[in-house]
């Protein structure tokens, strides 16, 4: 009886992206995604900060220093957290990734014909290309935003410097052409 050693073509890796995610890469990723996905919120908090500052200065004319200080401090907090809160987010994210990926944070992403896999020290996570709803293409990195039923939005950094031009073209073909993103 003949034995067939056929391999599922969907499980043959097309491109692998292995790299060390540095703190500065993570901070840059956080800044770009934070500003992109929170721009409306940032405008609203800027207006709220201005209103809080204006109310605070009204208390100067009423010679009430405690309400003045309270409104100015709250206004400063709202302003700085809405415009620079990504720094806190980046630090927390990086700490969590150290627990998941180790120290240094070694990222390993494998691209297959129908999905990409994020390989971790404890688990692997597979994402269909059809679940990608945004791609941020920068000079040195690609950020894939994945959403879907039962998935909290996941953003995956791809280090383009760790890929050859041919590998980058293969990834673009998988993401852009095959799934129409």
MDAnalysis code that builds the backbone (N, CA, C; Angstrom):
import MDAnalysis as mda
import numpy as np

u = mda.Universe.empty(543, n_residues=181, atom_resindex=np.repeat(np.arange(181), 3), trajectory=True)
u.add_TopologyAttr("name", ["N", "CA", "C"] * 181)
u.add_TopologyAttr("resid", np.arange(1, 182))
u.add_TopologyAttr("resname", ["UNK", "UNK", "UNK", "UNK", "UNK", "UNK", "UNK", "UNK", "UNK", "UNK", "UNK", "UNK", "UNK", "UNK", "UNK", "UNK", "UNK", "UNK", "UNK", "UNK", "UNK", "UNK", "UNK", "UNK", "UNK", "UNK", "UNK", "UNK", "UNK", "UNK", "UNK", "UNK", "UNK", "UNK", "UNK", "UNK", "UNK", "UNK", "UNK", "UNK", "UNK", "UNK", "UNK", "UNK", "UNK", "UNK", "UNK", "UNK", "UNK", "UNK", "UNK", "UNK", "UNK", "UNK", "UNK", "UNK", "UNK", "UNK", "UNK", "UNK", "UNK", "UNK", "UNK", "UNK", "UNK", "UNK", "UNK", "UNK", "UNK", "UNK", "UNK", "UNK", "UNK", "UNK", "UNK", "UNK", "UNK", "UNK", "UNK", "UNK", "UNK", "UNK", "UNK", "UNK", "UNK", "UNK", "UNK", "UNK", "UNK", "UNK", "UNK", "UNK", "UNK", "UNK", "UNK", "UNK", "UNK", "UNK", "UNK", "UNK", "UNK", "UNK", "UNK", "UNK", "UNK", "UNK", "UNK", "UNK", "UNK", "UNK", "UNK", "UNK", "UNK", "UNK", "UNK", "UNK", "UNK", "UNK", "UNK", "UNK", "UNK", "UNK", "UNK", "UNK", "UNK", "UNK", "UNK", "UNK", "UNK", "UNK", "UNK", "UNK", "UNK", "UNK", "UNK", "UNK", "UNK", "UNK", "UNK", "UNK", "UNK", "UNK", "UNK", "UNK", "UNK", "UNK", "UNK", "UNK", "UNK", "UNK", "UNK", "UNK", "UNK", "UNK", "UNK", "UNK", "UNK", "UNK", "UNK", "UNK", "UNK", "UNK", "UNK", "UNK", "UNK", "UNK", "UNK", "UNK", "UNK", "UNK", "UNK", "UNK", "UNK", "UNK", "UNK", "UNK", "UNK", "UNK", "UNK", "UNK", "UNK"])
u.atoms.positions = np.array([
    [0.850, -1.173, 0.000],
    [0.000, 0.000, 0.000],
    [0.895, 1.235, 0.000],
    [0.667, 2.138, -0.911],
    [1.493, 3.335, -1.049],
    [1.110, 4.362, 0.013],
    [2.131, 5.042, 0.519],
    [1.935, 6.072, 1.544],
    [2.212, 7.435, 0.915],
    [1.300, 8.357, 1.084],
    [1.447, 9.683, 0.494],
    [1.946, 10.676, 1.547],
    [3.024, 11.355, 1.213],
    [3.574, 12.374, 2.116],
    [3.228, 13.762, 1.595],
    [1.976, 13.989, 1.330],
    [1.572, 15.293, 0.807],
    [1.507, 16.304, 1.937],
    [1.939, 17.507, 1.605],
    [1.924, 18.613, 2.556],
    [0.863, 19.597, 2.105],
    [0.073, 20.082, 3.043],
    [-0.940, 21.072, 2.737],
    [-0.241, 22.341, 2.238],
    [-0.512, 22.776, 0.997],
    [0.175, 23.956, 0.460],
    [-0.117, 25.235, 1.250],
    [-1.242, 25.270, 1.973],
    [-1.561, 26.444, 2.790],
    [-0.635, 26.575, 3.996],
    [0.094, 25.501, 4.309],
    [0.965, 25.513, 5.491],
    [2.444, 25.587, 5.139],
    [2.735, 25.937, 3.905],
    [4.125, 26.125, 3.489],
    [4.459, 27.612, 3.652],
    [5.450, 27.930, 4.485],
    [5.806, 29.346, 4.687],
    [6.258, 30.009, 3.383],
    [5.780, 31.242, 3.168],
    [6.173, 32.014, 1.995],
    [7.281, 32.993, 2.374],
    [7.110, 33.659, 3.515],
    [8.109, 34.607, 4.015],
    [8.118, 34.531, 5.536],
    [9.316, 34.620, 6.110],
    [9.444, 34.722, 7.568],
    [10.107, 36.046, 7.898],
    [9.582, 36.705, 8.917],
    [10.130, 37.981, 9.370],
    [10.538, 37.824, 10.828],
    [11.852, 37.742, 11.063],
    [12.387, 37.643, 12.422],
    [13.184, 38.907, 12.701],
    [12.896, 39.526, 13.855],
    [13.612, 40.744, 14.207],
    [13.466, 41.016, 15.698],
    [14.312, 41.897, 16.199],
    [14.231, 42.360, 17.584],
    [13.441, 43.660, 17.578],
    [12.345, 43.677, 18.318],
    [11.552, 44.898, 18.454],
    [12.197, 45.733, 19.559],
    [12.798, 46.836, 19.175],
    [13.456, 47.700, 20.152],
    [12.437, 48.633, 20.798],
    [12.836, 49.239, 21.900],
    [11.959, 50.202, 22.565],
    [11.639, 51.372, 21.645],
    [12.643, 51.833, 20.896],
    [12.400, 52.983, 20.016],
    [11.453, 52.619, 18.870],
    [11.566, 51.406, 18.306],
    [10.615, 50.964, 17.277],
    [9.210, 50.900, 17.858],
    [9.100, 50.346, 19.057],
    [7.796, 50.211, 19.704],
    [7.187, 51.582, 20.005],
    [8.019, 52.518, 20.451],
    [7.533, 53.872, 20.754],
    [7.052, 54.564, 19.470],
    [7.788, 54.376, 18.382],
    [7.397, 54.970, 17.101],
    [6.097, 54.356, 16.596],
    [5.995, 53.044, 16.692],
    [4.763, 52.347, 16.308],
    [3.582, 52.874, 17.126],
    [3.781, 53.018, 18.442],
    [2.710, 53.488, 19.327],
    [2.292, 54.914, 18.962],
    [3.249, 55.766, 18.678],
    [2.949, 57.155, 18.323],
    [2.127, 57.223, 17.040],
    [2.544, 56.478, 16.030],
    [1.862, 56.512, 14.734],
    [0.442, 55.974, 14.855],
    [0.268, 54.839, 15.502],
    [-1.064, 54.242, 15.606],
    [-1.951, 55.047, 16.549],
    [-1.378, 55.572, 17.631],
    [-2.143, 56.373, 18.593],
    [-2.703, 57.609, 17.896],
    [-1.860, 58.307, 17.164],
    [-2.298, 59.532, 16.488],
    [-3.302, 59.216, 15.378],
    [-3.096, 58.107, 14.684],
    [-4.010, 57.758, 13.590],
    [-5.390, 57.384, 14.114],
    [-5.443, 56.572, 15.157],
    [-6.717, 56.049, 15.622],
    [-7.383, 56.892, 16.710],
    [-6.673, 57.909, 17.212],
    [-7.258, 58.747, 18.262],
    [-7.321, 60.219, 17.869],
    [-7.243, 60.532, 16.584],
    [-7.183, 61.938, 16.176],
    [-8.447, 62.713, 16.563],
    [-9.623, 62.128, 16.406],
    [-10.860, 62.823, 16.792],
    [-10.908, 63.037, 18.298],
    [-10.480, 62.032, 19.028],
    [-10.437, 62.124, 20.482],
    [-9.459, 63.203, 20.913],
    [-8.319, 63.311, 20.233],
    [-7.326, 64.323, 20.580],
    [-7.878, 65.733, 20.358],
    [-8.632, 65.938, 19.302],
    [-9.221, 67.255, 19.049],
    [-10.219, 67.602, 20.157],
    [-11.034, 66.621, 20.551],
    [-12.015, 66.850, 21.619],
    [-11.316, 67.165, 22.947],
    [-10.238, 66.461, 23.242],
    [-9.537, 66.715, 24.514],
    [-8.778, 68.043, 24.472],
    [-8.328, 68.461, 23.295],
    [-7.699, 69.774, 23.177],
    [-8.717, 70.860, 23.513],
    [-9.918, 70.736, 22.979],
    [-10.987, 71.697, 23.281],
    [-11.326, 71.653, 24.771],
    [-11.422, 70.446, 25.328],
    [-11.708, 70.319, 26.775],
    [-10.608, 70.981, 27.601],
    [-9.361, 70.812, 27.195],
    [-8.243, 71.445, 27.919],
    [-8.354, 72.964, 27.880],
    [-8.668, 73.494, 26.721],
    [-8.805, 74.955, 26.581],
    [-9.936, 75.463, 27.472],
    [-11.053, 74.733, 27.499],
    [-12.183, 75.117, 28.353],
    [-11.765, 75.080, 29.826],
    [-11.051, 74.017, 30.230],
    [-10.591, 73.912, 31.626],
    [-9.634, 75.052, 31.977],
    [-8.719, 75.397, 31.053],
    [-7.803, 76.520, 31.297],
    [-8.584, 77.831, 31.441],
    [-9.573, 78.043, 30.565],
    [-10.375, 79.275, 30.606],
    [-11.133, 79.388, 31.926],
    [-11.740, 78.265, 32.359],
    [-12.454, 78.271, 33.646],
    [-11.467, 78.548, 34.774],
    [-10.290, 77.938, 34.685],
    [-9.262, 78.171, 35.702],
    [-8.881, 79.635, 35.798],
    [-8.720, 80.299, 34.655],
    [-8.334, 81.704, 34.669],
    [-9.456, 82.614, 35.155],
    [-10.694, 82.164, 35.045],
    [-11.802, 82.935, 35.623],
    [-11.611, 83.015, 37.137],
    [-11.118, 81.939, 37.737],
    [-10.902, 81.924, 39.187],
    [-9.757, 82.845, 39.615],
    [-8.870, 83.191, 38.688],
    [-7.816, 84.168, 38.997],
    [-8.468, 85.519, 39.282],
    [-9.424, 85.885, 38.437],
    [-10.101, 87.177, 38.603],
    [-10.992, 87.184, 39.843],
    [-11.456, 86.006, 40.237],
    [-12.268, 85.904, 41.454],
    [-11.385, 85.736, 42.698],
    [-10.084, 85.697, 42.476],
    [-9.081, 85.556, 43.555],
    [-9.320, 84.298, 44.387],
    [-9.535, 83.196, 43.669],
    [-9.708, 81.885, 44.300],
    [-8.605, 80.960, 43.776],
    [-7.472, 80.907, 44.497],
    [-6.317, 80.171, 43.979],
    [-6.491, 78.640, 43.931],
    [-7.254, 78.077, 44.849],
    [-7.395, 76.611, 44.867],
    [-8.188, 76.127, 43.647],
    [-9.366, 76.678, 43.335],
    [-10.050, 76.245, 42.104],
    [-9.219, 76.544, 40.844],
    [-8.490, 77.681, 40.850],
    [-7.625, 78.011, 39.718],
    [-6.618, 76.896, 39.493],
    [-5.908, 76.520, 40.547],
    [-4.883, 75.475, 40.442],
    [-5.496, 74.135, 40.026],
    [-6.662, 73.803, 40.587],
    [-7.324, 72.536, 40.265],
    [-7.674, 72.465, 38.782],
    [-8.290, 73.522, 38.246],
    [-8.683, 73.508, 36.836],
    [-7.468, 73.504, 35.909],
    [-6.432, 74.241, 36.269],
    [-5.223, 74.272, 35.430],
    [-4.544, 72.900, 35.446],
    [-4.442, 72.274, 36.618],
    [-3.805, 70.944, 36.698],
    [-4.602, 69.882, 35.936],
    [-5.913, 69.910, 36.076],
    [-6.747, 68.946, 35.338],
    [-6.622, 69.210, 33.834],
    [-6.617, 70.467, 33.440],
    [-6.454, 70.819, 32.016],
    [-5.126, 70.334, 31.465],
    [-4.061, 70.509, 32.242],
    [-2.737, 70.026, 31.818],
    [-2.712, 68.504, 31.705],
    [-3.320, 67.831, 32.679],
    [-3.371, 66.366, 32.658],
    [-4.112, 65.870, 31.412],
    [-5.285, 66.441, 31.144],
    [-6.080, 66.036, 29.978],
    [-5.280, 66.283, 28.700],
    [-4.651, 67.445, 28.605],
    [-3.878, 67.778, 27.412],
    [-2.720, 66.804, 27.212],
    [-1.893, 66.617, 28.230],
    [-0.703, 65.770, 28.074],
    [-1.051, 64.297, 27.870],
    [-2.080, 63.804, 28.534],
    [-2.450, 62.394, 28.343],
    [-3.035, 62.163, 26.957],
    [-3.765, 63.140, 26.418],
    [-4.352, 62.928, 25.099],
    [-3.322, 63.072, 23.982],
    [-2.305, 63.889, 24.186],
    [-1.315, 64.107, 23.129],
    [-0.041, 63.299, 23.317],
    [0.256, 62.901, 24.550],
    [1.494, 62.155, 24.801],
    [1.250, 60.863, 25.575],
    [-0.011, 60.465, 25.681],
    [-0.358, 59.234, 26.391],
    [0.191, 57.990, 25.726],
    [0.519, 58.098, 24.438],
    [1.088, 56.944, 23.740],
    [2.411, 56.503, 24.369],
    [3.126, 57.426, 25.013],
    [4.387, 57.051, 25.668],
    [4.132, 56.065, 26.803],
    [3.075, 56.310, 27.568],
    [2.690, 55.388, 28.632],
    [2.231, 54.068, 28.025],
    [1.384, 54.158, 26.988],
    [0.890, 52.965, 26.307],
    [2.056, 52.140, 25.762],
    [3.036, 52.796, 25.165],
    [4.187, 52.091, 24.597],
    [4.984, 51.377, 25.679],
    [5.175, 52.029, 26.819],
    [5.934, 51.407, 27.912],
    [5.213, 50.177, 28.455],
    [3.898, 50.276, 28.639],
    [3.113, 49.137, 29.144],
    [3.123, 48.009, 28.124],
    [2.900, 48.343, 26.851],
    [2.919, 47.338, 25.788],
    [4.249, 46.605, 25.725],
    [5.324, 47.361, 25.792],
    [6.655, 46.761, 25.685],
    [6.923, 45.818, 26.865],
    [6.487, 46.207, 28.046],
    [6.643, 45.330, 29.220],
    [5.865, 44.035, 29.037],
    [4.651, 44.138, 28.497],
    [3.846, 42.939, 28.253],
    [4.481, 42.063, 27.182],
    [5.042, 42.675, 26.159],
    [5.688, 41.894, 25.106],
    [6.939, 41.196, 25.617],
    [7.635, 41.812, 26.562],
    [8.797, 41.144, 27.162],
    [8.380, 39.854, 27.856],
    [7.227, 39.895, 28.528],
    [6.721, 38.686, 29.195],
    [6.344, 37.619, 28.175],
    [5.771, 38.040, 27.062],
    [5.291, 37.106, 26.055],
    [6.420, 36.606, 25.145],
    [7.293, 37.525, 24.711],
    [8.310, 37.187, 23.706],
    [9.703, 36.994, 24.279],
    [9.926, 37.393, 25.517],
    [11.260, 37.310, 26.110],
    [11.981, 38.639, 26.018],
    [13.157, 38.680, 26.602],
    [13.968, 39.887, 26.593],
    [15.331, 39.553, 26.002],
    [15.714, 40.077, 24.864],
    [15.049, 41.117, 24.097],
    [13.767, 40.583, 23.447],
    [12.924, 41.521, 23.002],
    [11.645, 41.152, 22.396],
    [11.914, 40.676, 20.963],
    [11.936, 39.366, 20.815],
    [12.168, 38.766, 19.498],
    [10.823, 38.504, 18.834],
    [10.627, 39.138, 17.712],
    [9.395, 38.966, 16.955],
    [9.645, 37.964, 15.835],
    [8.655, 37.130, 15.594],
    [8.750, 36.132, 14.527],
    [7.359, 36.033, 13.897],
    [7.280, 36.460, 12.651],
    [6.012, 36.443, 11.924],
    [6.234, 35.615, 10.660],
    [5.349, 34.641, 10.463],
    [5.453, 33.772, 9.288],
    [4.233, 34.027, 8.400],
    [4.496, 34.270, 7.130],
    [3.431, 34.509, 6.163],
    [3.188, 33.241, 5.357],
    [1.948, 32.786, 5.380],
    [1.503, 31.635, 4.600],
    [0.574, 32.148, 3.503],
    [0.044, 31.274, 2.685],
    [-0.777, 31.715, 1.562],
    [-2.099, 32.348, 1.986],
    [-2.698, 31.912, 3.098],
    [-4.008, 32.422, 3.505],
    [-4.004, 33.192, 4.823],
    [-2.921, 33.122, 5.556],
    [-2.871, 33.765, 6.875],
    [-1.432, 34.061, 7.236],
    [-1.265, 34.874, 8.290],
    [0.064, 35.044, 8.859],
    [0.011, 34.617, 10.316],
    [1.133, 34.139, 10.801],
    [1.242, 33.599, 12.158],
    [2.251, 34.415, 12.940],
    [1.839, 34.842, 14.132],
    [2.743, 35.496, 15.069],
    [3.184, 34.414, 16.039],
    [4.470, 34.127, 16.023],
    [5.022, 33.051, 16.839],
    [5.492, 33.639, 18.161],
    [5.024, 33.067, 19.243],
    [5.430, 33.513, 20.567],
    [6.070, 32.381, 21.343],
    [6.657, 32.716, 22.461],
    [7.311, 31.693, 23.274],
    [6.291, 30.787, 23.951],
    [5.062, 31.281, 24.129],
    [4.035, 30.495, 24.820],
    [2.939, 30.015, 23.882],
    [2.603, 30.806, 22.863],
    [1.521, 30.481, 21.937],
    [1.806, 31.086, 20.577],
    [1.102, 30.585, 19.585],
    [1.105, 31.177, 18.246],
    [-0.287, 31.729, 17.985],
    [-0.342, 32.808, 17.211],
    [-1.620, 33.401, 16.850],
    [-1.677, 33.526, 15.336],
    [-2.743, 32.990, 14.751],
    [-2.943, 33.037, 13.310],
    [-3.995, 34.085, 12.970],
    [-3.716, 34.873, 11.917],
    [-4.631, 35.909, 11.455],
    [-4.816, 35.764, 9.952],
    [-6.056, 35.660, 9.509],
    [-6.359, 35.610, 8.083],
    [-6.078, 36.972, 7.464],
    [-5.599, 36.987, 6.238],
    [-5.374, 38.267, 5.559],
    [-6.678, 39.033, 5.401],
    [-7.779, 38.308, 5.268],
    [-9.077, 38.965, 5.107],
    [-9.495, 39.718, 6.373],
    [-8.816, 39.473, 7.500],
    [-9.116, 40.177, 8.744],
    [-8.319, 41.472, 8.886],
    [-7.405, 41.723, 7.949],
    [-6.627, 42.968, 7.985],
    [-7.533, 44.090, 7.518],
    [-7.674, 45.117, 8.357],
    [-8.521, 46.240, 7.953],
    [-7.758, 47.540, 7.785],
    [-6.460, 47.525, 8.068],
    [-5.654, 48.719, 7.825],
    [-4.189, 48.311, 7.719],
    [-3.484, 48.992, 6.831],
    [-2.055, 48.774, 6.647],
    [-1.387, 50.140, 6.695],
    [-0.428, 50.296, 7.584],
    [0.356, 51.529, 7.653],
    [1.735, 51.170, 7.130],
    [2.076, 51.735, 5.985],
    [3.317, 51.397, 5.300],
    [4.305, 52.547, 5.479],
    [5.347, 52.302, 6.255],
    [6.389, 53.296, 6.509],
    [7.675, 52.857, 5.803],
    [8.680, 53.702, 5.820],
    [9.945, 53.352, 5.168],
    [10.567, 52.085, 5.730],
    [10.531, 51.944, 7.038],
    [11.244, 50.839, 7.676],
    [10.352, 49.784, 8.329],
    [9.059, 50.045, 8.400],
    [8.163, 49.061, 9.008],
    [6.794, 49.106, 8.363],
    [6.112, 47.990, 8.531],
    [4.750, 47.827, 8.056],
    [3.935, 47.497, 9.295],
    [2.803, 48.157, 9.461],
    [1.943, 47.882, 10.612],
    [0.615, 47.356, 10.073],
    [0.287, 46.127, 10.461],
    [-0.944, 45.492, 10.026],
    [-1.951, 45.547, 11.174],
    [-3.130, 46.098, 10.922],
    [-4.182, 46.142, 11.928],
    [-5.212, 45.083, 11.562],
    [-5.446, 44.175, 12.495],
    [-6.326, 43.039, 12.264],
    [-7.513, 43.138, 13.216],
    [-8.716, 42.954, 12.666],
    [-9.932, 42.904, 13.472],
    [-10.801, 41.791, 12.918],
    [-11.672, 41.326, 13.731],
    [-12.600, 40.300, 13.272],
    [-13.465, 39.839, 14.413],
    [-14.377, 38.969, 14.077],
    [-15.283, 38.426, 15.085],
    [-14.454, 37.712, 16.162],
    [-14.663, 38.116, 17.401],
    [-13.965, 37.487, 18.513],
    [-12.526, 37.949, 18.702],
    [-12.084, 38.939, 17.902],
    [-10.705, 39.426, 18.011],
    [-10.735, 40.867, 18.501],
    [-10.025, 41.122, 19.549],
    [-9.765, 42.507, 19.923],
    [-8.738, 42.988, 18.909],
    [-8.836, 44.212, 18.475],
    [-7.928, 44.711, 17.443],
    [-6.486, 44.395, 17.814],
    [-5.787, 43.823, 16.841],
    [-4.378, 43.473, 17.007],
    [-3.581, 44.226, 15.957],
    [-2.485, 44.811, 16.366],
    [-1.608, 45.497, 15.433],
    [-0.265, 44.790, 15.441],
    [0.192, 44.415, 14.251],
    [1.431, 43.670, 14.127],
    [2.462, 44.471, 13.350],
    [3.629, 44.649, 13.953],
    [4.736, 45.343, 13.309],
    [5.520, 44.327, 12.477],
    [5.865, 44.725, 11.264],
    [6.728, 43.950, 10.392],
    [7.946, 44.824, 10.119],
    [9.142, 44.315, 10.406],
    [10.367, 45.089, 10.193],
    [10.826, 44.892, 8.751],
    [10.674, 45.919, 7.932],
    [11.041, 45.820, 6.529],
    [12.551, 45.733, 6.340],
    [13.323, 46.238, 7.315],
    [14.782, 46.165, 7.200],
    [15.282, 44.723, 7.303],
    [14.476, 43.852, 7.920],
    [14.863, 42.449, 8.071],
    [14.416, 41.601, 6.883],
    [13.900, 42.256, 5.837],
    [13.406, 41.544, 4.663],
    [14.134, 42.009, 3.401],
    [14.320, 41.104, 2.485],
    [14.863, 41.483, 1.184],
    [13.749, 42.157, 0.373],
    [14.110, 42.802, -0.722],
    [13.105, 43.424, -1.588],
    [12.125, 42.376, -2.107],
    [12.644, 41.210, -2.453],
    [11.795, 40.130, -2.963],
    [10.800, 39.664, -1.892],
    [11.262, 39.540, -0.654],
    [10.368, 39.133, 0.435],
    [9.289, 40.180, 0.677],
    [9.671, 41.455, 0.614],
    [8.685, 42.522, 0.784],
    [7.625, 42.455, -0.313],
    [8.032, 42.217, -1.541],
    [7.077, 42.107, -2.654],
    [6.115, 40.947, -2.423],
    [6.616, 39.841, -1.915],
    [5.751, 38.687, -1.641],
    [4.710, 39.033, -0.587],
    [5.121, 39.759, 0.450],
    [4.171, 40.164, 1.502],
    [3.126, 41.113, 0.925],
    [3.573, 42.106, 0.146],
    [2.632, 43.036, -0.476],
    [1.644, 42.290, -1.368],
    [2.131, 41.319, -2.122],
    [1.235, 40.539, -2.984],
    [0.196, 39.799, -2.155],
    [0.601, 39.228, -1.041],
    [-0.345, 38.516, -0.180],
    [-1.390, 39.460, 0.393],
    [-0.929, 40.608, 0.852],
    [-1.832, 41.533, 1.541],
    [-2.675, 42.345, 0.562],
    [-2.029, 42.977, -0.390],
    [-2.724, 43.925, -1.254],
    [-3.467, 43.262, -2.411],
    [-2.816, 42.393, -3.127],
    [-3.427, 41.839, -4.338],
    [-4.404, 40.719, -4.041],
    [-3.989, 39.787, -3.229],
    [-4.826, 38.601, -3.012],
    [-6.110, 38.931, -2.258],
    [-6.041, 39.889, -1.330],
    [-7.204, 40.182, -0.503],
    [-7.755, 41.580, -0.705],
    [-7.247, 42.290, -1.699],
    [-7.836, 43.562, -2.104],
    [-7.795, 44.661, -1.078],
    [-6.797, 44.661, -0.243],
    [-6.693, 45.718, 0.775],
    [-6.062, 46.930, 0.166],
])
